[in-house]
């Protein structure tokens, strides 16, 4: 059996042992909690409040950590594919030496790989629009640095399968001389069929040629602002035209006599 197979079985055995130990420990603690509850050592209303508060706080934390593990898994697959491709082209294209002249390759386990330097980068934008951010890269080496970017899938921290998004990196490739620096801009469209409002997403951008730098993107998608209400049209109120007044008519009345009229003649 080769050394690689021995390492694999040893890792598998360690994983199985640790899994059994953790499950046994969790069962013991749960059983102890149940026994104490049956003995009346807990205040029931207070216990319900603590359980509700724990579920509220821990759900988001657990979901975020699961999403981070998913990103780590896919990034590890991408890294494995990259190393395999490099060995393929090195041996078939660039390697002209015989198998006896080649140096034996040392098996590297998971602990032998040094983790890349990680830098967090926040983006925020409205759904249906785009989120943007920028950062500066400086070549601190003496030799020329050829820099490119490798983008992972995006993961919704609230749950869901990873998906590809059209993250734009400008410039996509660049060459920096010693002590030179350049500004790199990230622009992420946020279509409604992929990004939901009030959700946070994460992804990784591996910066190749720059000391294995990783950008940890955290994208907050907000709701689109409601369109402004149309202004009410101004209505010009015109005063009603006043009707011309009719001339006042004076009614003439006959003057009354001072004498008293009777049925006969006036004396």
DAJOPE-V519966 format. One record per residue. N is the residue number from 1. RES is the residue in one small letter. PSI is psi in whole degrees, -180 to 180 (none if undefined). BURIAL is 1 if it has 24 or more other C-alpha atoms within 12 Angstrom, else 0. D_LAST is the distance of its C-alpha to the last C-alpha in Angstrom with 2 decimals. Layout:
n,res,psi,burial,d_last
N,RES,PSI,BURIAL,D_LAST
N,RES,PSI,BURIAL,D_LAST
//
This chain:
n,res,psi,burial,d_last
1,x,135,0,167.05
2,x,167,0,165.62
3,x,-36,0,164.15
4,x,-40,0,160.69
5,x,-38,0,160.91
6,x,-42,0,162.17
7,x,-41,0,159.22
8,x,-47,0,156.81
9,x,-32,0,158.24
10,x,-41,0,158.28
11,x,-41,0,154.59
12,x,-39,0,153.79
13,x,-42,0,155.74
14,x,-39,0,153.99
15,x,-43,0,150.60
16,x,-43,0,151.45
17,x,-44,0,152.76
18,x,-38,0,149.71
19,x,-44,0,147.36
20,x,-41,0,149.12
21,x,-43,0,149.10
22,x,-41,0,145.38
23,x,-41,0,144.51
24,x,-42,0,146.69
25,x,-42,0,145.16
26,x,-40,0,141.60
27,x,-41,0,142.44
28,x,-43,0,143.94
29,x,-38,0,140.91
30,x,-42,0,138.51
31,x,-39,0,140.56
32,x,-39,0,140.54
33,x,-42,0,136.75
34,x,-43,0,136.35
35,x,-41,0,138.71
36,x,-36,0,136.86
37,x,-39,0,133.52
38,x,-31,0,134.98
39,x,-3,0,136.21
40,x,26,0,132.67
41,x,-9,0,133.45
42,x,146,0,130.25
43,x,117,0,126.66
44,x,-48,0,125.20
45,x,-41,0,121.68
46,x,-37,0,123.24
47,x,-41,0,125.80
48,x,-41,0,123.12
49,x,-42,0,121.25
50,x,-40,0,124.49
51,x,-42,0,125.29
52,x,-43,0,121.85
53,x,-40,0,122.02
54,x,-44,0,125.53
55,x,-39,0,124.58
56,x,-45,0,121.61
57,x,-37,0,123.63
58,x,-25,0,126.87
59,x,-48,0,125.50
60,x,-38,0,124.44
61,x,-42,0,127.66
62,x,-43,0,129.84
63,x,-42,0,128.06
64,x,-41,1,128.44
65,x,-36,0,132.15
66,x,-42,1,132.74
67,x,-39,1,131.07
68,x,-38,1,133.25
69,x,-38,0,136.33
70,x,-42,1,135.28
71,x,-43,1,134.94
72,x,-38,1,138.34
73,x,-48,0,139.87
74,x,-35,1,138.63
75,x,-36,1,139.57
76,x,-39,0,143.07
77,x,-42,0,143.33
78,x,-41,0,142.27
79,x,-39,0,144.83
80,x,-43,0,147.54
81,x,-39,0,146.79
82,x,-45,0,146.89
83,x,-38,0,150.28
84,x,-43,0,151.64
85,x,-40,0,150.53
86,x,-42,0,152.06
87,x,-36,0,155.40
88,x,-51,0,155.29
89,x,-30,0,154.83
90,x,-40,0,157.23
91,x,-39,0,160.03
92,x,-30,0,159.50
93,x,-52,0,158.27
94,x,-15,0,159.37
95,x,108,0,162.28
96,x,2,0,165.55
97,x,157,0,167.80
98,x,167,0,169.88
99,x,-27,0,169.22
100,x,-25,0,172.20
101,x,-15,0,170.78
102,x,146,0,167.36
103,x,140,0,166.59
104,x,135,0,166.08
105,x,131,0,162.45
106,x,134,0,161.67
107,x,129,0,159.45
108,x,121,0,156.33
109,x,179,0,154.57
110,x,-32,0,150.94
111,x,-17,0,151.83
112,x,-14,0,153.64
113,x,125,0,150.51
114,x,132,0,148.69
115,x,145,0,144.92
116,x,160,0,142.89
117,x,131,0,140.64
118,x,138,0,137.07
119,x,129,0,133.86
120,x,143,0,130.43
121,x,124,1,127.59
122,x,136,1,123.96
123,x,149,1,121.60
124,x,139,1,118.00
125,x,162,1,115.54
126,x,146,1,112.71
127,x,136,1,113.52
128,x,-11,0,113.17
129,x,-137,0,113.88
130,x,152,1,117.15
131,x,143,1,118.91
132,x,152,1,120.94
133,x,164,1,123.32
134,x,157,0,126.03
135,x,165,0,129.23
136,x,133,0,131.93
137,x,132,1,135.61
138,x,130,1,138.26
139,x,106,1,141.88
140,x,3,0,143.94
141,x,171,0,147.23
142,x,-23,0,149.50
143,x,170,0,149.68
144,x,139,0,147.08
145,x,120,1,144.83
146,x,115,0,143.61
147,x,135,1,140.67
148,x,174,1,139.05
149,x,138,1,136.79
150,x,121,1,137.20
151,x,133,1,134.05
152,x,177,1,134.13
153,x,162,1,131.73
154,x,149,1,128.57
155,x,131,1,128.14
156,x,123,1,124.97
157,x,-18,1,125.53
158,x,-5,1,123.38
159,x,158,1,125.96
160,x,164,0,126.86
161,x,149,0,129.59
162,x,150,1,130.34
163,x,156,0,128.86
164,x,142,0,129.25
165,x,156,1,126.48
166,x,65,0,126.09
167,x,125,1,126.80
168,x,128,1,127.07
169,x,122,1,129.49
170,x,121,0,129.30
171,x,152,0,131.90
172,x,-31,0,133.82
173,x,147,0,137.20
174,x,155,1,138.15
175,x,125,0,141.26
176,x,130,1,141.31
177,x,178,0,143.97
178,x,131,0,145.22
179,x,14,0,142.45
180,x,155,0,139.81
181,x,160,0,136.58
182,x,150,0,133.84
183,x,133,0,130.46
184,x,133,1,130.11
185,x,135,0,126.74
186,x,133,1,126.07
187,x,123,1,123.12
188,x,108,1,122.50
189,x,145,1,119.86
190,x,71,1,118.20
191,x,149,0,117.22
192,x,-20,0,115.37
193,x,-8,0,118.01
194,x,-32,1,120.68
195,x,133,1,118.95
196,x,144,1,116.50
197,x,153,1,113.95
198,x,23,0,114.69
199,x,154,1,118.42
200,x,136,1,121.32
201,x,156,1,124.24
202,x,152,1,127.63
203,x,172,1,130.29
204,x,142,1,133.25
205,x,112,1,134.11
206,x,125,1,137.81
207,x,105,1,138.52
208,x,142,1,141.90
209,x,11,1,144.05
210,x,59,1,142.45
211,x,38,0,144.58
212,x,53,0,143.26
213,x,140,1,139.74
214,x,129,1,137.19
215,x,122,1,133.45
216,x,105,1,131.73
217,x,134,1,128.28
218,x,112,1,125.47
219,x,119,1,122.36
220,x,122,1,119.04
221,x,124,1,116.56
222,x,167,1,112.91
223,x,148,0,109.83
224,x,139,0,108.01
225,x,136,0,104.89
226,x,145,0,101.74
227,x,145,0,100.04
228,x,141,0,97.07
229,x,137,0,93.76
230,x,139,0,91.85
231,x,141,0,89.04
232,x,134,0,85.58
233,x,140,0,83.99
234,x,124,0,81.37
235,x,122,0,77.98
236,x,120,0,75.59
237,x,113,0,72.12
238,x,136,0,69.54
239,x,142,0,65.96
240,x,138,0,63.50
241,x,135,0,61.42
242,x,136,0,57.93
243,x,140,0,55.18
244,x,136,0,52.76
245,x,141,0,49.45
246,x,141,0,46.40
247,x,138,0,43.79
248,x,127,0,40.93
249,x,131,0,37.75
250,x,126,0,34.45
251,x,122,0,31.55
252,x,133,0,28.31
253,x,136,0,25.19
254,x,143,0,21.62
255,x,141,0,19.68
256,x,142,0,17.10
257,x,157,0,13.51
258,x,-25,0,12.88
259,x,165,0,9.53
260,x,124,0,10.08
261,x,135,0,9.92
262,x,-175,0,10.20
263,x,-20,0,11.75
264,x,-161,0,8.89
265,x,161,0,6.28
266,x,134,0,3.74
267,x,none,0,0.00
//
